[in-house]
């Protein structure tokens, strides 16, 4: 048996390394075998084989290919997320970026399906993806590298400065975004490791931000998750699958390479949890204008009712302060609507014992200039929650549309 045959499991055909090189060069690559979520979920049709095996919860997958990229309106939001900001190597041009995106697209499709990337032999780690999703975003540097500088929206190239910003460069910017989410940190860790490994020759990691939500199943399905302030977070999002969500999130008018995509603004928000913990419960509810236990407005109703800013008490005094967070954050025009996704982060206590924790706030919208920017301007101007939060990181990306099988993410922008 030759060395090539031994490396390929005894077969004489081209091995994983060969197929990997073909992918890098733009050729077609055959799928590798191995344990997959689909195989784990397969029905055994032999009536004498005993009970039909039930697929474990971790076998659940999210489709990669489609009109839109996965991981944006995927519901419920997964329990774990990693946001990676990458910088392209100096001198990278269209050919290098195209090659990188082709390879990472193939990796993402395999990983989301419960399969290892080409040339990877450890099939067990990705076999239960637990609704793993991989989402790609393009920053200004990528547009510059591929010679499409003018196609980068101005708001993505430079968000306005807000008076409450305390931005740290180590959490800001980036040429390429990888957003990787899963309900299980094991396949998530594996996916991040393999994606970064495959990007290493063309890009370097600028920052890594890890976030989490309540464990899936810890509360009834459909329950709005809580953030580290203890508040229900995401109540006012557009209804899943609704026309309102589609109009708020997806680009409908614009260049063909962008239609079906969206924009992401990612903000790292540090919370002063020590001070918040010592604040009275009534004050906490008034600062947000919603009750901590149910998420219902302090003006009455259920969680999904809107706060009534005109409500008054028995003395005729306003119940809700004009600076309450929900009042300032509410969309005042259809153009201000967006899909808000929050992931908590906790990097442990600082040397003096204070918590370094907060939220990774991801806002998806068709146009950040008409949605995120005016809403954040209002919040920066007068939001009582500014007493307990600081925006310490900021990045904006174009999220291109999804792709069909045989294509790669961003193909409409870069060509084949």
C-alpha positions as CSV (number, residue, x, y, z in Angstrom):
1,X,0.0,0.0,0.0
2,X,1.4,3.4,-0.9
3,X,1.7,6.3,1.4
4,X,-1.1,8.1,-0.4
5,X,-3.4,5.0,0.0
6,X,-2.5,4.7,3.7
7,X,-3.3,8.5,4.2
8,X,-6.6,8.0,2.5
9,X,-7.8,5.0,4.5
10,X,-6.6,2.4,2.1
11,X,-8.3,4.0,-1.0
12,X,-6.4,4.9,-4.1
13,X,-8.5,8.0,-4.9
14,X,-7.6,11.6,-4.0
15,X,-7.4,12.2,-0.3
16,X,-8.7,15.0,1.8
17,X,-5.6,17.2,1.2
18,X,-6.0,16.9,-2.5
19,X,-9.7,17.8,-2.4
20,X,-8.8,20.7,-0.1
21,X,-6.3,22.1,-2.6
22,X,-9.0,21.7,-5.3
23,X,-11.4,23.8,-3.2
24,X,-8.8,26.5,-2.6
25,X,-8.2,26.7,-6.3
26,X,-11.9,27.0,-7.0
27,X,-12.6,23.4,-8.1
28,X,-15.4,21.2,-6.9
29,X,-14.9,19.1,-3.8
30,X,-16.7,15.9,-3.0
31,X,-18.2,15.5,0.4
32,X,-16.2,13.5,2.9
33,X,-17.8,10.7,4.8
34,X,-18.1,10.3,8.5
35,X,-20.6,10.6,11.3
36,X,-23.2,13.2,10.7
37,X,-26.2,14.5,12.5
38,X,-28.3,13.2,9.6
39,X,-26.9,9.7,10.1
40,X,-27.6,9.8,13.8
41,X,-31.2,10.8,13.1
42,X,-31.8,8.2,10.4
43,X,-34.7,5.8,10.9
44,X,-33.9,2.1,11.1
45,X,-36.4,0.3,8.8
46,X,-35.7,-3.2,9.9
47,X,-38.7,-4.3,12.1
48,X,-36.6,-6.9,13.8
49,X,-33.9,-4.4,14.8
50,X,-35.8,-3.2,17.9
51,X,-37.0,0.3,18.9
52,X,-36.4,3.1,16.4
53,X,-33.5,5.2,17.6
54,X,-34.5,8.8,18.6
55,X,-32.1,11.5,17.5
56,X,-30.5,13.3,20.4
57,X,-31.4,17.0,20.8
58,X,-27.8,17.9,19.6
59,X,-28.5,16.4,16.2
60,X,-30.8,19.4,15.3
61,X,-29.4,21.4,12.4
62,X,-30.0,24.7,10.7
63,X,-29.8,24.8,6.9
64,X,-26.8,26.7,5.6
65,X,-27.9,27.5,2.0
66,X,-30.7,29.9,1.3
67,X,-31.8,33.4,0.3
68,X,-30.6,34.8,3.7
69,X,-27.6,33.8,5.8
70,X,-28.4,31.7,8.8
71,X,-27.9,32.9,12.4
72,X,-29.8,36.2,12.0
73,X,-33.5,35.3,12.4
74,X,-32.8,31.8,13.7
75,X,-35.1,31.2,16.6
76,X,-34.8,30.7,19.4
77,X,-31.4,32.4,19.6
78,X,-28.8,29.8,20.5
79,X,-27.4,29.6,24.0
80,X,-23.8,30.4,23.0
81,X,-22.2,32.8,20.5
82,X,-18.7,33.8,19.4
83,X,-18.1,36.9,17.3
84,X,-14.7,37.0,15.6
85,X,-13.3,40.1,14.0
86,X,-10.6,39.3,11.4
87,X,-8.2,41.5,9.5
88,X,-7.0,40.6,6.1
89,X,-3.3,40.3,5.5
90,X,-1.5,43.2,3.9
91,X,-1.6,42.9,0.1
92,X,-4.7,40.7,0.0
93,X,-6.7,41.3,-3.2
94,X,-9.8,39.9,-4.9
95,X,-8.2,36.5,-5.6
96,X,-7.1,35.9,-2.0
97,X,-10.5,37.1,-0.6
98,X,-12.4,35.0,-3.0
99,X,-10.3,31.9,-2.2
100,X,-10.8,32.6,1.6
101,X,-14.6,33.0,1.3
102,X,-14.9,29.9,-0.9
103,X,-13.1,27.8,1.7
104,X,-14.9,29.2,4.7
105,X,-18.2,28.8,3.0
106,X,-17.5,25.1,2.4
107,X,-16.4,24.7,6.0
108,X,-19.5,26.4,7.4
109,X,-21.8,24.3,5.3
110,X,-20.2,21.1,6.5
111,X,-20.0,22.2,10.1
112,X,-23.6,23.2,10.3
113,X,-24.6,19.8,8.8
114,X,-22.6,18.0,11.5
115,X,-19.6,17.2,9.4
116,X,-16.0,18.0,9.8
117,X,-14.3,20.3,7.2
118,X,-12.2,18.8,4.4
119,X,-9.0,17.2,5.6
120,X,-10.3,17.0,9.2
121,X,-10.5,13.5,10.6
122,X,-12.1,14.2,14.0
123,X,-15.8,13.5,13.0
124,X,-17.0,13.1,16.6
125,X,-16.7,16.8,17.6
126,X,-18.9,18.3,14.9
127,X,-21.4,15.4,14.7
128,X,-23.9,17.0,17.1
129,X,-24.0,20.6,15.9
130,X,-26.8,21.7,18.2
131,X,-28.3,24.2,15.7
132,X,-24.8,25.6,14.9
133,X,-24.9,28.6,12.6
134,X,-22.1,30.5,10.9
135,X,-22.7,34.0,9.6
136,X,-20.3,36.1,7.5
137,X,-20.0,39.9,7.6
138,X,-17.9,42.3,5.5
139,X,-16.2,45.3,7.0
140,X,-14.8,48.4,5.2
141,X,-11.3,46.8,4.8
142,X,-12.7,43.9,2.8
143,X,-14.4,46.2,0.3
144,X,-11.2,48.1,-0.1
145,X,-9.2,44.9,-0.6
146,X,-11.4,43.7,-3.4
147,X,-11.5,47.0,-5.2
148,X,-15.1,47.8,-4.3
149,X,-14.5,50.7,-1.9
150,X,-17.5,52.7,-3.2
151,X,-19.9,49.8,-2.5
152,X,-19.3,49.9,1.3
153,X,-22.2,51.8,2.9
154,X,-21.0,55.0,4.6
155,X,-22.6,54.0,7.9
156,X,-20.6,50.7,7.9
157,X,-17.4,52.5,7.1
158,X,-17.9,54.9,9.9
159,X,-20.6,55.0,12.6
160,X,-21.2,58.4,14.2
161,X,-19.5,59.1,17.5
162,X,-22.0,59.1,20.4
163,X,-21.4,61.1,23.6
164,X,-21.6,58.1,25.8
165,X,-19.0,56.0,23.8
166,X,-16.0,54.8,25.7
167,X,-14.7,52.7,22.8
168,X,-11.6,50.5,23.1
169,X,-9.9,49.7,19.8
170,X,-9.4,46.1,20.9
171,X,-13.1,45.5,20.7
172,X,-13.8,47.6,17.5
173,X,-13.5,47.4,13.8
174,X,-12.6,44.5,11.6
175,X,-12.4,43.5,7.9
176,X,-14.3,40.3,8.1
177,X,-16.8,39.0,10.7
178,X,-17.5,35.4,11.7
179,X,-20.5,35.0,13.9
180,X,-20.7,31.4,15.2
181,X,-23.6,30.3,17.4
182,X,-24.7,27.0,18.9
183,X,-26.6,25.6,21.9
184,X,-23.6,23.5,22.8
185,X,-20.1,25.0,23.4
186,X,-18.3,21.9,22.3
187,X,-19.2,22.0,18.6
188,X,-19.1,25.8,18.8
189,X,-15.5,25.6,20.0
190,X,-14.6,23.1,17.3
191,X,-16.2,25.2,14.5
192,X,-14.4,28.4,15.7
193,X,-11.1,26.6,15.8
194,X,-11.4,25.1,12.3
195,X,-12.7,28.3,10.7
196,X,-9.8,30.4,12.2
197,X,-7.3,27.7,11.2
198,X,-8.5,27.8,7.6
199,X,-8.4,31.6,7.6
200,X,-5.0,31.9,9.1
201,X,-3.0,32.1,5.8
202,X,-5.0,35.2,4.7
203,X,-6.4,36.8,7.8
204,X,-5.5,37.4,11.5
205,X,-7.8,37.6,14.5
206,X,-8.4,41.1,15.6
207,X,-10.8,40.3,18.4
208,X,-12.9,37.5,19.9
209,X,-16.0,38.2,21.9
210,X,-17.9,35.3,23.5
211,X,-21.5,35.6,24.7
212,X,-24.2,33.4,26.2
213,X,-28.0,33.2,26.8
214,X,-29.9,31.1,29.2
215,X,-29.5,27.4,28.5
216,X,-32.1,26.1,26.0
217,X,-34.8,24.3,27.9
218,X,-34.2,26.2,31.2
219,X,-37.5,28.0,30.6
220,X,-40.5,27.2,28.4
221,X,-40.0,27.6,24.7
222,X,-40.8,31.1,23.5
223,X,-39.7,32.8,26.7
224,X,-37.8,36.0,26.2
225,X,-34.3,35.6,27.7
226,X,-33.0,37.6,30.6
227,X,-29.8,39.7,30.5
228,X,-27.4,40.2,33.4
229,X,-29.5,43.1,34.8
230,X,-32.2,40.5,35.2
231,X,-34.5,42.0,32.6
232,X,-36.3,40.3,29.8
233,X,-34.4,41.4,26.7
234,X,-35.9,41.3,23.2
235,X,-39.6,41.7,24.0
236,X,-40.1,44.4,21.4
237,X,-38.5,42.5,18.5
238,X,-40.6,42.1,15.4
239,X,-42.8,39.0,15.3
240,X,-40.9,36.0,13.9
241,X,-41.7,35.3,10.3
242,X,-43.7,38.6,10.0
243,X,-43.7,41.1,7.2
244,X,-42.5,43.7,9.8
245,X,-39.4,41.6,10.5
246,X,-38.7,41.1,6.8
247,X,-39.1,44.8,6.1
248,X,-36.9,45.8,9.1
249,X,-34.1,43.4,8.5
250,X,-33.6,42.4,4.9
251,X,-32.4,44.6,2.1
252,X,-35.0,44.8,-0.7
253,X,-33.8,47.7,-2.8
254,X,-30.2,48.1,-3.8
255,X,-27.4,46.4,-5.8
256,X,-28.1,42.8,-6.6
257,X,-25.2,41.5,-4.6
258,X,-26.8,43.0,-1.4
259,X,-30.5,42.2,-1.8
260,X,-31.4,39.6,0.8
261,X,-28.6,40.7,3.1
262,X,-28.7,43.0,6.1
263,X,-26.4,45.2,8.2
264,X,-25.1,44.3,11.6
265,X,-24.0,46.8,14.3
266,X,-22.2,45.0,17.1
267,X,-21.7,46.9,20.4
268,X,-19.9,45.7,23.5
269,X,-21.7,47.2,26.5
270,X,-20.1,46.9,29.9
271,X,-22.5,46.9,32.8
272,X,-21.8,48.3,36.3
273,X,-23.4,45.3,38.0
274,X,-22.1,46.1,41.5
275,X,-24.0,49.4,41.5
276,X,-27.0,47.9,39.8
277,X,-27.2,45.1,42.4
278,X,-27.5,47.7,45.2
279,X,-30.2,49.7,43.5
280,X,-33.7,49.2,44.7
281,X,-36.1,46.9,42.8
282,X,-38.7,49.7,42.2
283,X,-35.9,51.9,40.8
284,X,-34.7,49.2,38.5
285,X,-38.2,48.7,37.1
286,X,-38.7,52.4,36.5
287,X,-35.3,52.8,34.8
288,X,-36.3,50.2,32.2
289,X,-40.1,50.8,32.4
290,X,-40.8,47.1,32.7
291,X,-41.3,44.7,35.6
292,X,-38.5,42.4,36.4
293,X,-40.6,39.3,37.1
294,X,-42.8,39.3,34.0
295,X,-41.3,41.9,31.6
296,X,-44.7,43.6,31.5
297,X,-44.9,47.4,31.3
298,X,-45.0,49.2,34.7
299,X,-48.0,51.0,33.2
300,X,-49.9,47.6,33.1
301,X,-50.6,44.8,30.8
302,X,-48.6,41.7,29.8
303,X,-45.0,41.4,28.5
304,X,-45.8,42.0,24.9
305,X,-47.9,45.1,25.5
306,X,-46.2,48.5,24.9
307,X,-45.3,50.9,27.7
308,X,-47.8,53.8,27.8
309,X,-45.6,57.0,28.3
310,X,-48.7,59.1,28.8
311,X,-50.0,57.1,31.8
312,X,-50.4,59.0,35.1
313,X,-50.9,58.1,38.7
314,X,-53.7,59.1,41.0
315,X,-52.0,62.5,41.5
316,X,-51.8,63.1,37.8
317,X,-48.0,62.6,37.7
318,X,-46.4,60.5,34.8
319,X,-45.8,56.9,35.9
320,X,-42.9,56.5,33.4
321,X,-40.0,59.0,33.3
322,X,-39.3,60.3,29.8
323,X,-35.7,59.0,30.2
324,X,-36.8,55.4,30.8
325,X,-34.9,53.0,28.5
326,X,-37.9,51.5,26.7
327,X,-39.3,55.0,26.0
328,X,-36.1,56.2,24.4
329,X,-35.4,52.9,22.6
330,X,-38.8,52.5,21.0
331,X,-38.8,52.8,17.2
332,X,-40.6,56.0,16.3
333,X,-40.8,55.4,12.6
334,X,-40.9,52.1,10.5
335,X,-37.3,53.0,9.3
336,X,-36.1,52.7,12.9
337,X,-37.2,49.1,13.4
338,X,-34.5,46.4,13.8
339,X,-33.9,42.9,15.1
340,X,-32.1,43.1,18.4
341,X,-30.1,40.2,19.7
342,X,-28.3,40.4,23.0
343,X,-25.7,37.9,24.3
344,X,-24.4,38.4,27.8
345,X,-20.7,38.2,28.4
346,X,-18.7,37.6,31.6
347,X,-14.9,37.8,31.5
348,X,-14.6,37.3,35.3
349,X,-13.7,39.8,37.9
350,X,-11.0,42.4,37.4
351,X,-8.0,42.4,39.8
352,X,-9.9,44.7,42.1
353,X,-12.8,42.3,42.2
354,X,-15.2,44.3,40.0
355,X,-17.2,42.2,37.4
356,X,-16.0,42.6,33.8
357,X,-19.4,41.7,32.3
358,X,-22.2,43.1,30.2
359,X,-23.8,42.5,26.8
360,X,-22.8,41.9,23.2
361,X,-25.6,43.8,21.5
362,X,-26.2,42.8,17.9
363,X,-28.6,45.0,15.9
364,X,-29.6,43.7,12.4
365,X,-31.4,46.1,10.0
366,X,-31.7,46.9,6.4
367,X,-30.1,50.3,6.9
368,X,-28.2,51.1,10.1
369,X,-28.2,54.8,9.1
370,X,-32.0,55.0,9.5
371,X,-32.4,52.4,12.3
372,X,-29.5,52.0,14.8
373,X,-28.0,55.5,14.5
374,X,-31.1,57.6,15.4
375,X,-32.2,55.2,18.2
376,X,-28.7,55.1,19.7
377,X,-28.5,58.9,19.4
378,X,-31.6,59.2,21.5
379,X,-30.3,56.7,24.1
380,X,-26.9,58.5,24.3
381,X,-28.7,61.8,24.8
382,X,-31.0,60.8,27.6
383,X,-31.4,57.2,28.8
384,X,-31.4,56.6,32.6
385,X,-29.7,53.3,31.9
386,X,-26.5,55.2,31.0
387,X,-25.9,55.4,34.7
388,X,-25.0,51.7,34.6
389,X,-23.6,51.0,31.1
390,X,-20.7,52.0,29.0
391,X,-20.3,51.2,25.3
392,X,-16.7,49.9,25.1
393,X,-16.7,48.3,21.6
394,X,-18.2,48.9,18.3
395,X,-18.1,47.4,14.8
396,X,-20.4,47.5,11.8
397,X,-20.6,45.0,8.9
398,X,-22.5,44.3,5.7
399,X,-24.1,40.9,6.0
400,X,-24.4,39.7,2.4
401,X,-27.3,37.4,1.4
402,X,-27.1,33.7,1.6
403,X,-25.9,31.4,-1.2
404,X,-27.0,28.4,-3.1
405,X,-25.2,25.1,-3.1
406,X,-22.0,25.4,-5.2
407,X,-21.7,29.1,-4.5
408,X,-19.9,31.0,-1.7
409,X,-21.0,33.8,0.5
410,X,-20.2,37.1,-1.2
411,X,-20.1,35.6,-4.7
412,X,-22.4,38.3,-5.9
413,X,-19.9,41.0,-4.8
414,X,-16.7,39.2,-5.9
415,X,-17.8,37.1,-8.8
416,X,-16.8,33.6,-9.5
